[in-house]
Every structure is written in C-alpha cells, then in structure tokens.
C-alpha cells in the first residue's frame, strides 16, 4: 500500500551514491563528509532504495554527534525509514531512537528542542510517542518562544492521532490556559489553531472574550481568526451577523494580507450593500497601495467577480478602479479598462471619458514601452463610451483625430473606424469632423487608414465647399501628374534587375488572407505596415504626398479607393455646383488622375503590376464619369451609405441581444416564501445584520441559493467502465474544472467473495498526468467503494484515460484483471465561445501556423442548419453577423471563434456550397497556434458533422 510522504527532495539519478561509500563517510570523524553522506542516504531512501545495514551504522556513529545539522538530518532520516514490521508493530530497534528523541527534548539548546518537537508532528506511531508526552508538555512552559510554538504544534498533532484523545485527554485545557498568558505572536497563533482544529467552541469563546483587542493581535493570528469565522459561518449561517462585525473591524488592520482575506470573507458571507461596499473599497485601496503586479491582477479579478454579482455598488467605485491605470503594466491596464467599460452609466460617463482623454494625452507626450498598444486600447474604450452615450462623442472625436497619423497602424485604424461610426450616428458633428479630417489627411501614413478616411470623405462631403476641399486634398496628396516619366521608367527597369531581391521583400511579398466572407485572397504585405519614409520612394517630386508614396510602393487597392472617392465627389459636385463648366473641368481632372493610375499600374516602372480587381474598379470609375445614369448615380451616392447604416443597426441589435441574454436570471417557484423588509423583527439587530438578512431572503426568493447544480447534466457525465456481468462493476463521474480532472469511481463487488488488494490502475494518453499512485483496497462481498483519481491537464487536447481493475481472491493465487472502457476527455470541456474583432481574427488567421482542413461530409441539406449544427457541436461563437448569412444563394461562409481555458485561440472558417443534387460540399478550416487544439477540434468536427447526433 502506498505510504504518505512528508518529505520531497530532488534527486539526480545520473550520479547514484554507493551504500559502502555512505557507510564509510558516516563512520569517519569528518563532519562535512558525514553531512554529505546523510543527505545522500536520505535521497536514496526517498527514491525507493533500501539500505538495511545503514541503520546500525547511524545509531553507532551519527546518534551521539553534537552537530546541529547532523541532528536535523538524523530526524529527517528517522522520518522516512520504515518504523513498523509487516504486522504493523513497532520495530524493537526503535527503542534506541526513542531514547535519543527524549534526550533531544531535554537538550539545553533551544534549536535542538524545537526541531525535535517539529519532527514529532510527523510521527504516527503511538508506541514511540507515548513515552515522550510528559517531556513534550513540559516544553510548553519553556522560556524560549521557538520551543513553545513547536511544542504546541506537537501537542496538536498528537491530539489529532486516532488514539490522541486517550494519550492527551486534557490537551485543549492546557492550550486554552496557555493562550491566555502567552505573549509570542507565533505561539499564540499556533495555540489558537490547535483550539480551532480540536475544540472549536473554546476557540469561539476565546475570540468573543477578547474581541475588543482583536486589532492588536498579530497578522498570523488574525488570519486564523478569519479561517475560523468562515468555518463557523458555513456550518451555521444564522450566526454570521455577529462575525461580520469582527470582519469589518479587521478591515483596518495594517497587514495587506489580512485586509485582502477580510474582503474575500465578507463577500462570501454577506450580500448586504454595506458589506459589499466595504469589500470593494478595500480592494480599491489594495490596488493603489500594492506595488506587485501579480497582486494588482489578483485584486482586479476579485473586483471583476464583484462587478458580476453587485454591479450597482461597483458603479459608484468606478473612478477608484480607474486609478489602476497609473500602473505601467499593460495587462493591468487592459483588465482595468475591461471592468470599467461594463460599469459605465449616464451618470459617470463624463468623468470616465475625461480620465481616458487624459491618459491618451499622456501617451502622446511620454515615450513609454508599448505606448502604441495602450493608446489603441484607450481609443477602443472611448469608442465604446461614445457609441453607448453619443453625447460624449463631441468631446473626444477631435482629440482622437490627432492620432490618425500614428505609427501604430492598429491604433490609427481604431481611430478612423471610430470616426466613421460617430459621423453617421451624430449628424451634428458631421461638418466639424469632415473639416478636421481634410485638414489632417496628409498626416495619415498607413494604407488601410487612408482607405477608410477616403471612404468617409467620399460619403460625407455634402456641401459645395466640402466637395471642393475633398477633391483638392486628394489632388494635393497625389502630387503632380504624371506619376513617372519615360526616362524614369527606363532607369527603373535597369534598377529593378539589380535590386530584384530587395524589392521583392517589400513590394511583392504575398500571402493568403481570409476575407470577410471566408474566401481566400492575396494581399501585399505592404498593406499591413505603415508607409516607408518618402526618401525611399521613387518619384519626380522632392516632397511626396502620402497617397503618392503608398501608390508608388505598389498599393493599387488604395489607388482603386482613390478612384472611387474621386468618382463620388465628382457625382456629388454635379448635384451641388450650379456651374456646368466647373463640373466638366473637375470631371476632366479626375479622369486624368484615373488614367494616370492605370498607366502606372500597366507600366514597367513598378516591379509589381496592378491586380485585376483594382484595374476593373478604376475602369468602372472612368466609365461612370464618362456616362452617368440616374440609377447608377443613386447606387453610388446613396446605396453605399445605406449599407453602412444597416451594418451599424445590425451591430447594435447584436449587442442589445447579448445584454438581454446576460440579464436573464433564474426565477423562484410561485409558492416560495418572500419576507418583507418592513415587517421584519428588528429586535437586537444592527443595520448591517438587517441588510444582510434581507439580502439572503431576496436571494432565496429569486432562486439564487438553489440554482447551482443541474441533476440532468450530472447524469450525462456518468460513464460505465465495466459490463454488468463482470465480477467487479465500475462507473465514473467525471468532473472537469479548469486544469484538473477528477474521476469519482464507484467500484462494486458483484461476487460473494472478499476481494483483496483491489487496485484501480489508470494510464493516460495526451497531455494528461496522474497526480497520485493507486492504492490497494479490500472489498467485502457485494459492497462498494468510492475511489477518487486526480488528473492534471496541461493543454487543450483530446486526451484518453484507460486502465483496469486488478484484484485477488482468497482461493486463487493469481491476480484477476478487469479491463475498463476508455474515458475520452472532450476538448469541449476546455473551450468556450468568445468574441474578437474582425481585424484581430484575420491577423491571427495569417499568423497561426497549424491548419486542419476538414472536408464537409453531411446528410444535412440546408447551409444555415449545417452551420448551426457545427456551432453547437464545437461550442464556438459565430463572428459573422446574421444579416450576412441571410438569403438563399447556395453558398455560405462564416467565421467561428473560441478561447480555451489556457488562453489559446481557436479559429474556424466554414465554407459550404449547395450542389445541384441538393448535397452540401466545401471545407471547414481550423487554425490555431498549437497542434493539439487544431487536431482535436478537427476530430470533433469530423465525428459530429454528419448531423442528427
């Protein structure tokens, strides 16, 4: 049978020590050599070696030594050696050890006494302990606190033994008397811990007798008091009112650890607004006073939990939480912003936005690490505030537009997307935003930001002056025409031959990218980065505009966007400009620019020619300007904006539905009791106790106390491991909790014989690890046994647990084996639906190296039905909006996303097409950073996609 282990030491198996060498070193007089030999002996014994001849050597040569280190190692040796025979009787030679322990307990040196008393805490043999008890009790009155505190622990351990109450029947009395006179904080803590574990009533009496002085007690004792309060209140919730007063008084303790534990205890015991507010205040103070980033993150987690349960109280604390932004750590800032954004109301939004604005301005002035990422996070937070409360948009939009030229492309992109949404949702700000955008357009350095800004200019420049300014700005940023001369083209051809390798990195680096509809496209790597310095770009101008630089760098998608914007502006000019001469003049100039862009794309001036899509769009714009009909004009000037409005409405609808889904809570049964606050007896109750009781009643009435477990779901997790006809029947209840899997295995003896040495042997496949070794049990006829096995999980991967039950019977010498069914640990237990931005999804899709491509093979004939089946089977969230999946076109593409408990991202793209025979075909592509999640998710989809199950 596996023994309990109280000692663990690392052992390097590469250099095993020989027993003879150890023995020689122990017999010698060299103290350092003896110490080294003792260490080697202990490590060998801990790793399963048996050195029987060593015991006598140690008794003869090590026991008499006066060296403190040797005496400490001797106690460790005694701790791990076998002290009983096969029948459980104590070995005769242990009498020698017993005499040595007695001498140590009476030793004049306090250290020797203390470590020996500490050693007694790990002894289980009554025969060895019994002769030592009088000496242990005498050490309770020793002058040195080190001896006293270890003597108390020894008394507690002896009292906990199976026969402990017979050996030390008056232990609680002794410790209680000692507690009242003891002055050493550690000794007092140990004494109180002894009463807490062995005589809880005495500990409670002592607590209430000295409740006035509790703030003067040491940190260690205060922590044990909190543990006692939690234990008592769990057993008897009716008495918690008087304990909550103690906890609130301890919130003023000088120790941060005590204060943190107080706040946690307060939240777990009470739902009264006063108590929750006190806990939240405490957490906010810790957030500011503690310098350790890990502590701050833990405190933010606690505040996040409070936010979920007591949002109304946390709303008042929002500015205190925001102070955590003063930390330079990005993780702390991100977590703080996430908490704050869910606590914003119309009352506090102005203060929050003002604080966020100040933080944005700080990022402009200071050059700190990860400033760009922090600014991007702040921009997204302000965006969220402005969309939820449009009245604050006017105070922030102009400030944020200063960052359109940010070198951090993601941050600048967030700003322009924010501006695009605000200009539509806040018509009053349209004129000022358009004016500011035209003024700052030349500062924009990234192609994607330029594209979005050009779309805004094309859609929202409505008046004559705005249209003229828009066209003038684009012309200025494009520079003088032509984009190149014949001589430059010739030079470019020669230069490109010499520097083909260099240019290919920046101009023709292509990689597959996933578009919004799930299809693949090829995009230049230059699109993803900020533009290169103008000095590196070829051109005929000394000072190059941003659009010119990016187009000359090979970005023809941007050239197509410029063409569409110019076409829209000229069409709108036709409506607002009364002079036809001016309209014709501007049309001619726009056509010249478009033709120049086409020429540039088709020339050999750039190593990379124009792509077909961009070419077709520019040609379409030229045709539009040459011949415009009313229908086409309506499409270009109205339909685009209508689509954008519809997209924003869909987004708003999705967010509203999510909020509604979160708000749904379980209700109580119609006949549940509800206590009315005003009819409650208030006799002898403080305001806090009254609040707490009312909150408990409300929880009971709304079903919060009873909503925890779903019995039907529990039954689904029971797995049959053996057959009904097997001599041993076994079934397991599997509980998956984050990094741990707990198997509660019920084993039933179906025979009329006693089964001896019954052992549940398990093995694992995948990233699963068994925590403990199996133990042997004896099972009476037709009786059952509950066996618990703990398994650690280290990654998101489908694992398999397999094994067998081995046992012996009295009349058969050989062991019997019952093979168990395999237990498959489902990947679905580790991943949960999550959301991420479109841009983030595409970035991850491009970066992740593991892809698993699963061909669609299903009996389902409807595309949407198949998608819903995959979403349900994989426990993922569909990022593609429902509006994009509407209609019947015979093709469907959607992106799914989930996150594992280990922080891994799982990306899935479903692309299916309906064939002529009514069947669905296509592919499901899974991408992740790790191989395990891609393979496991692929296997799950392959198994489930057929439909029906």
Protein Blocks (a to p, Z undefined) as FASTA:
>chain_A
ZZddfbdcdddfklccdfklmmmmmmmmbfklmmmmmmmmmmmmmnopacfklmmmmmmm
mmmpmbfklmmmmmmmmmmmcfbdfkopacfklmmmmmmmmmmmmpfblklmmmmmmmmm
mpcbfklmmmmmmmmmmmmmgfblklmmmmmmmmmmmmmpmklmmmmmmlmmmmmmmmmm
pmbfklmmmmmmmmmmmmmmlmmmmmmmmmmmmmmpcfklmmmmmmmmmmmmmmmmmlmm
mmmmmmmmmmmpmblklmmmmmmmmmmmpccfklmmmmmmmmmmmmmmpmbfklmmmmmm
mmmmmmmmmmmlmmmmmmmmmmmmmpmbfklmmmmmmmmmmmgcfklmmmmmmmmmmmmm
mmmmpccehklmmmmmmmmmmmmmmmmmmmlmmmmmmmmmmmmmpfblklmmmmmmmmmm
mmmmmmmlmmmmmmmmmmmmmmpmbfklmmmmmmmmmmmmmbfmlmmmmmmmmmmmnopa
dfbdfklmmmmmmmmmmmmmmmmmmmmcccddddfkopacdddfklmpccddfklpgcfb
fbdcfklmmmmnopaklmmmmmmmmmmmmmmmmmmmmblklmmmmmmmmmmmmmmmmmmm
mmmkbmbdcdfklmmmmmmmmmmmmoccfklmmmmmmmmmmmmmmmmmmmmmmmmmmmmm
mmpccdddfkbccddfklpcfehiafklmmmmmmmmmmmmnommmmmpcfklmmmmpccf
bdfkbmbdcddddddehjaccdddddddfbfbdcehiacddddedjddcfbdcdddddde
hiacddddddddfbdcddddddddddddfklmbdcddddddddddfklmpccddddfklm
mmmmmmpmbdcddddddfbfbfklmmmmmmmmnopacfbdfklmgcjehpacdddddddf
kopacdddddddddfkopacdddddddfbfklmmmmmmmmmmmmngoZZ
